[in-house]
Amino acid sequence: MSGSDQRAVVVGGGLAGVTAALELADAGLRVTLLESRPRLGGLAFSFKRGDLTVDNGQHVYLRCCTAYRWFLDRVGGAALAPLQDRLDVPVLDVAHPAGPRLGRLRRSALPVPLHLAASLARYPHLSLAERASVGRAALALRRLDPADPALDGLDFATWLGRHGQSPRTIEALWDLVGIATLNATAGQSSLGLAAMVFKTGLLSENGAADIGWATVPLGDLHDTLAREQLDAACVRTELRTKVTGISRTDEGGWRVDTEDESLDAGTVVLAVPQREAHGLLPAGALADPDKLLDIDTAPILNVHVVYDRKVLGRPFFAALGSPVQWVFDRTDASGLTDGGQYLALSQSAAQDDIDEPVSVLRTKYLPELERLLPAARGAKVRDFFVTRERTATFAPTPGVGRLRPGARTDTPGLYLAGAWTATGWPATMEGAVRSGVNAAHAALAALGRHRDHPLQEAA
């Protein structure tokens, strides 16, 4: 193996790029990781606002997210992002004619699908007939193969309607989960991706949907701890470094140009968003590179409110009958210690709000929080701000599956990673890590280097 063959360059320091760099380095390659931002972590990061450390958005994962759990273990952060002992989601409906009503989605210790039966039977946000229809639809969903290309062209709402799901059932159950995981309503979601989410999370194993989230700022996990492990693996990490071009060398390797230097390597992993990847791909790398431009994006808005007192007595809840979707208590994680409380509202599929001025969003969401949380009605708002990710995820629209490329390109030595690639998952932290693993192992296989796959089911 030549010196160039032993070198790899990973472009992009999000979860996909960090994962690929660690796997390549652990296999013995000399890896350089290039990131244009001043930090690692991609779109799951933290920043300072006064004395607080703020996440750009609330990110959660599920017990079935084996790749992200592996990542947490790899960087030594598993204890800082614990999972629930058992799935338990409080769901508050403030539009019920009889007044606000609290329900819960939680599992028992019974086997699938009985683990959710008792919770569903008591779920107050659906009628008895609607609850019964959910069970029938779930059994039909279990029979679907998410990898079937025919499912990619259908939308989830149409399928739900065909299986007896009322608009209220879609709103109060299927979209409650689906909007948060897919970043789209059922009507805008590929049936294939929706089937993958619900089959894996709710219908595969008893504890698959147990929720986990970071009890520290995301930057502690995805930047600080990740950087420590990259350094330990002898990965050269260059931040604030923009890649300007990728080209073939006369010897058949690769040259990666930045604004400051050129790097030669036998392996290049392009772990950047799809439009950026399209701009960097050399001619011939993909048969139809313009497909990448057809992978649309979807926004997520996060509303941050700091009160002068505690107004929420639980870690999180989901809302119905309100524009508010999910509310999380980020007080401890942010470092707020003076008796106030910091809440983060995670608003997925936020096309209607993403460009609204802060003043408009304040007028919209503060009264809604008072509807949902009576204790907020007498509390003083110390701070109100928003974070906007206009291209937070790829849009999981019907037909997107045929647009997502695999890890391998048509040019030896060049690989793609990112949650938008063909992982079988929607745009989640899980999908990002899986894509990095897949790209690294495709590269190692081409080099004849065997390395046990950390996720055998994704191999």
C-alpha angles and dihedrals in degrees: 000000000000124000091254092053090057092056126082132184121203115197111206131036102217121114091284094052096043090050093050092047093051094048093048092046092047087055091056104263122136102242133195118192117202122197126175094205124075090247144035126247105075111218094351102074146122136233138184123259109178107303093342129092105216130195113222087232142349110271124188134175136197133234088251089062092097095163095054090044088053089051091052090051091047093055094039096247105114094107090054094059105042126183127234114261086233134002109271121163120175110213117195120196112195095176098065112126091233093051135268113342128194122210133170137219107206139146133234129212092263120114123265126312095013091059090083099034098094093046092048092048090058097038102128098197094073133054121247090257092049092050090052091049091055091061092052092048091048091055090051090048091054089060093057123098107220089203092060105114090215090067092057092069096053128078121235096231093058091051091048091051091051088053096054101265113150122215088255092053091051091049098044099041120005097041092038087067100025099054091052095048102033099030089228140080119257090259091057097042130095111243089225094058093041091050089050092052097046097039093049098039103037108015108038109064134002097251100029095113098047105132127235131186139170118271089195130051112290089238089066088062106031099035114020100035093035091053091050091054093045089052091048089052089052093246112158105227119196118188126191086031118135119200111224101182148357120208143161120261123223088252092058097257129108136269120203114196124203130177089267109031149000122243126200119210142157092222130042125183114196104206102169134109117292097256092048090048090052090055093051101041113111119230113282096021092114129021091229109015092172088074086078089064090055092061099098125209133230129208133232123200122201121198116201122199127179115196127193091235142023112285102161123057100191134060094249146334140191123233136218128189090031138081086242111098111179129000123198132188107232097168100116096036092053095051096247105156108159100091098270126114130233117207126189121202114205111207114185126188085028100166092132095052107029096096099033116121117257090247091058092047091049091053090048103044107034093063089046091055088051089053091051098038115037090192089065092064094080098032126106118236107228096180138005123183140145137220119207128203103184093180097032096144141357111269109255093215123155109280096027092114093071089054098053113095125214125243095268121075126199090259118076115244097022120103138176129224134174137103088270092066122092101285096133088240130099120248100296137129085260092056092048094053092045090053091053092050091047093050093047094049093046088054093047092049090053089052092050092244113140117212126168110251111242090213108042093184089058095047 
